[in-house]
């Protein structure tokens, strides 16, 4: 009597992207030696998850994936080496407007920062040059700051979206807010 020994197998993910962004997805392809069924698992489920064979990027960081090949008729099961990629936050843009420009000393003006995409959450910091004026939470992609304390002159106002785990921060173009004397 003789026994048949199953051959060794190997598996890897053949199309791991060079990088990805939060909320992105990809369907892995496999390079396999063997007759089993390939599958994939995430070693970092806080950054990337696998469902139905599709990888979803859920947070910024390092996503580590591992391919598996089940035992087949003629080949043993195999587990591939972990393969990693960097998941980046999605981009954002911030715009800034003023309710009155020019204005006069003591006049209340409202500075409005709008962050795109509108689903972004977090805070916006309003600055006069390098001086922080205030930090305001976003509400539906918008943060508003009303002030009447700017002194006479031209102020270089910016709005800085501070980002969150999904969206990278961004800074508006400089708004030259002119305050004239009364």
KOLDREN-987975 format. One line per 2 residues: for each residue x, y, z of N, C-alpha, C. Coordinates in steps of 0.02 Angstrom, whole numbers. Layout:
% residues N
X Y Z X Y Z X Y Z; ... $
END
This chain:
% residues 182
42 -59 0 0 0 0 44 62 0; 23 112 -33 61 174 -36 15 232 -19 $
46 288 1 7 347 17 28 404 -30; -21 445 -44 -8 503 -87 0 564 -42 $
54 598 -50 66 658 -11 46 719 -53; 8 762 -21 -13 824 -56 47 870 -62 $
48 906 -116 103 953 -130 93 1018 -91; 147 1053 -81 144 1118 -48 110 1169 -94 $
79 1218 -65 48 1272 -103 73 1339 -79; 58 1391 -116 78 1459 -97 25 1507 -122 $
19 1564 -88 -31 1613 -108 -7 1683 -88; -24 1732 -129 -12 1802 -113 -64 1844 -148 $
-70 1906 -125 -116 1954 -157 -76 1987 -213; -101 1984 -274 -62 2009 -330 -76 2082 -349 $
-126 2112 -319 -143 2181 -339 -151 2229 -280; -110 2220 -228 -113 2267 -171 -96 2337 -198 $
-140 2386 -187 -125 2453 -213 -66 2485 -176; -33 2531 -208 24 2565 -177 1 2607 -118 $
-60 2632 -121 -89 2672 -67 -164 2675 -77; -198 2699 -27 -271 2702 -29 -294 2761 13 $
-358 2777 8 -387 2831 49 -446 2803 88; -459 2833 145 -516 2814 187 -579 2814 144 $
-622 2766 154 -685 2756 118 -675 2722 50; -612 2707 31 -599 2672 -31 -608 2597 -22 $
-609 2561 -78 -616 2489 -78 -575 2459 -135; -559 2395 -128 -531 2358 -185 -546 2284 -176 $
-549 2251 -234 -560 2178 -235 -494 2145 -250; -468 2105 -204 -403 2075 -215 -403 2021 -269 $
-347 2015 -303 -333 1960 -349 -276 1920 -317; -272 1857 -333 -224 1814 -300 -177 1781 -350 $
-116 1770 -328 -69 1726 -363 -64 1665 -319; -82 1607 -346 -84 1546 -305 -55 1487 -342 $
-19 1446 -305 3 1380 -328 -36 1331 -285; -83 1297 -314 -125 1251 -276 -195 1250 -305 $
-235 1205 -279 -303 1198 -306 -357 1214 -254; -337 1249 -201 -385 1269 -150 -418 1336 -168 $
-460 1360 -123 -496 1423 -133 -459 1479 -97; -443 1534 -132 -409 1589 -98 -458 1632 -58 $
-433 1662 -5 -471 1710 35 -422 1760 65; -450 1810 98 -408 1863 127 -434 1882 196 $
-388 1901 240 -407 1927 306 -369 1991 318; -397 2033 360 -364 2095 382 -332 2082 449 $
-269 2101 455 -234 2097 519 -243 2162 558; -274 2212 527 -283 2278 557 -355 2302 546 $
-404 2270 578 -474 2287 565 -494 2358 585; -453 2392 624 -470 2462 639 -453 2508 580 $
-413 2483 532 -394 2522 474 -427 2496 410; -432 2430 403 -463 2401 344 -500 2337 364 $
-557 2327 331 -598 2268 346 -609 2230 281; -630 2166 289 -644 2124 231 -715 2097 239 $
-755 2104 187 -822 2077 187 -839 2055 116; -859 1993 109 -877 1968 42 -818 1970 -6 $
-758 1966 20 -698 1966 -22 -676 2035 -43; -709 2088 -20 -691 2157 -37 -659 2190 23 $
-604 2224 11 -568 2260 64 -594 2332 66; -613 2356 125 -637 2424 135 -589 2460 182 $
-570 2521 165 -524 2560 206 -566 2606 251; -563 2594 316 -608 2628 363 -575 2683 404 $
-509 2685 406 -474 2738 444 -403 2745 416; -373 2801 428 -304 2813 406 -257 2770 448 $
-203 2749 417 -153 2709 452 -125 2655 406; -96 2604 436 -68 2548 398 -119 2491 396 $
-135 2469 336 -180 2413 325 -136 2352 309; -143 2299 348 -105 2238 335 -154 2182 318 $
-144 2153 259 -187 2100 233 -147 2036 227; -183 1980 231 -150 1915 224 -194 1869 183 $
-163 1838 132 -199 1792 88 -194 1721 117; -247 1683 105 -249 1613 127 -273 1571 68 $
-251 1508 66 -274 1461 16 -295 1398 53; -357 1378 43 -382 1319 78 -350 1256 49 $
-352 1202 87 -326 1138 62 -369 1116 4; -336 1091 -49 -372 1068 -108 -366 992 -115 $
-384 968 -171 -381 896 -185 -309 872 -186; -264 910 -216 -195 888 -225 -143 930 -188 $
-165 986 -157 -118 1031 -125 -138 1046 -53; -88 1060 -11 -100 1079 58 -123 1152 62 $
-151 1170 118 -171 1240 130 -108 1283 137; -117 1348 126 -60 1394 132 -85 1461 158 $
-41 1496 193 -52 1564 215 5 1606 188; -12 1659 153 39 1703 124 68 1750 176 $
122 1782 157 154 1832 201 108 1893 206; 107 1926 263 68 1987 269 91 2040 219 $
44 2076 190 59 2129 142 25 2193 166; 63 2248 167 38 2310 197 36 2366 146 $
-8 2414 160 -12 2476 121 -34 2531 168; -21 2593 147 -40 2651 187 -107 2678 165 $
-151 2688 213 -217 2718 200 -214 2791 224; -225 2836 178 -221 2908 194 -291 2936 206 $
-292 2991 242 -356 3027 250 -375 3057 183; -439 3066 172 -464 3098 112 -448 3173 115 $
-445 3203 57 -430 3275 53 -491 3317 71; -477 3379 88 -530 3428 102 -509 3495 73 $
-557 3539 65 -542 3608 46 -581 3654 92; -552 3711 106 -584 3760 150 -586 3827 114 $
-645 3858 114 -652 3926 86 -675 3972 143; -661 4036 134 -676 4086 186 -708 4146 154 $
-760 4172 187 -792 4233 164 -808 4278 223; -820 4342 208 -836 4391 259 -903 4423 243 $
-942 4438 295 -1007 4470 284 -1001 4543 266; -944 4574 282 -934 4645 266 -860 4658 257 $
-841 4676 196 -771 4691 182 -768 4742 126; -751 4805 142 -724 4829 206 -779 4839 259 $
-755 4846 321 -799 4861 378 -767 4919 416; -802 4943 468 -774 4997 508 -759 4972 578 $
-716 5007 613 -697 4989 681 -761 4981 723; -767 4926 759 -824 4913 802 -883 4879 767 $
-881 4876 701 -935 4843 663 -928 4767 669; -984 4735 682 -983 4662 685 -979 4633 614 $
-932 4587 606 -928 4551 542 -931 4476 558; -958 4439 511 -961 4366 520 -915 4335 468 $
-867 4296 492 -823 4258 449 -852 4189 443; -859 4165 381 -889 4099 369 -839 4054 334 $
-822 3998 365 -779 3948 335 -823 3891 311; -812 3869 250 -849 3813 222 -799 3759 203 $
-810 3699 231 -765 3642 219 -800 3593 172; -763 3573 122 -788 3523 74 -744 3462 79 $
-774 3402 84 -845 3387 78 -884 3408 140; -948 3420 130 -991 3444 184 -1002 3393 239 $
-980 3331 228 -987 3279 280 -929 3280 330; -880 3323 317 -823 3328 363 -846 3352 432 $
-815 3325 483 -829 3346 552 -764 3370 583; -770 3402 640 -711 3428 675 -718 3501 688 $
-661 3536 686 -660 3607 704 -624 3648 651; -638 3714 653 -604 3763 610 -575 3816 656 $
-512 3831 645 -478 3884 682 -472 3945 637; -498 4002 662 -493 4065 626 -431 4101 651 $
-390 4126 604 -328 4160 623 -324 4228 589; -291 4274 623 -272 4339 596 -197 4337 592 $
-170 4322 533 -98 4309 527 -83 4245 565; -39 4248 615 -24 4189 655 -62 4188 721 $
-101 4241 734 -139 4246 797 -205 4208 791; -216 4162 837 -279 4125 838 -334 4170 865 $
-388 4176 827 -446 4215 849 -494 4171 889; -508 4112 862 -553 4065 896 -553 3999 858 $
-578 3947 890 -589 3882 858 -663 3865 867; -695 3847 812 -767 3835 810 -781 3766 782 $
-828 3727 811 -846 3663 782 -883 3672 716; -872 3625 670 -909 3625 607 -981 3603 619 $
-1026 3633 582 -1096 3611 582 -1117 3606 509; -1128 3546 486 -1147 3533 416 -1097 3566 368 $
-1033 3561 384 -980 3585 340 -965 3659 346; -996 3694 394 -987 3766 400 -970 3786 472 $
-926 3835 479 -910 3865 544 -914 3940 536; -949 3973 583 -957 4046 579 -930 4078 643 $
-895 4134 633 -867 4172 689 -884 4245 679; -918 4274 729 -937 4345 725 -894 4383 775 $
-865 4438 750 -822 4479 793 -831 4553 775; -820 4595 826 -820 4668 814 -757 4699 845 $
-707 4656 858 -647 4679 894 -586 4691 850; -592 4682 785 -534 4694 742 -518 4768 739 $
-456 4785 746 -433 4854 745 -426 4880 674; -419 4945 668 -411 4976 602 -350 4946 566 $
-357 4935 501 -303 4908 461 -327 4850 418; -279 4818 385 -294 4760 344 -271 4698 382 $
-316 4651 389 -303 4589 427 -301 4531 378; -249 4489 387 -240 4429 345 -274 4370 380 $
-337 4359 363 -378 4308 397 -375 4243 358; -367 4188 395 -372 4121 366 -416 4078 409 $
-444 4027 379 -482 3976 414 -446 3910 404; -430 3876 459 -393 3813 456 -439 3757 480 $
-457 3713 434 -494 3652 453 -442 3605 483; -455 3582 544 -406 3543 581 -407 3468 565 $
-452 3447 521 -453 3377 500 -482 3331 553; -493 3269 534 -515 3217 581 -487 3150 556 $
-512 3095 580 -483 3030 560 -497 3013 488; -546 3045 457 -564 3030 387 -536 3082 339 $
-538 3146 357 -520 3200 312 -458 3237 337; -411 3249 291 -352 3288 307 -371 3361 316 $
-333 3396 356 -345 3467 366 -330 3507 303; -356 3568 301 -343 3613 244 -349 3685 269 $
-318 3730 232 -318 3801 250 -346 3842 192; -388 3889 209 -417 3934 157 -363 3979 129 $
-379 4011 73 -338 4065 48 -344 4123 98; -295 4167 98 -297 4225 143 -352 4273 120 $
-393 4294 169 -444 4345 157 -416 4410 186; -407 4460 144 -383 4526 169 -443 4565 192 $
-455 4563 258 -511 4597 288 -490 4669 306; -522 4717 275 -506 4787 287 -554 4815 339 $
-523 4847 390 -562 4881 441 -542 4955 438; -590 4997 421 -579 5070 416 -600 5103 481 $
-572 5163 493 -594 5199 552 -663 5227 538; -697 5246 592 -765 5271 585 -767 5338 555 $
END
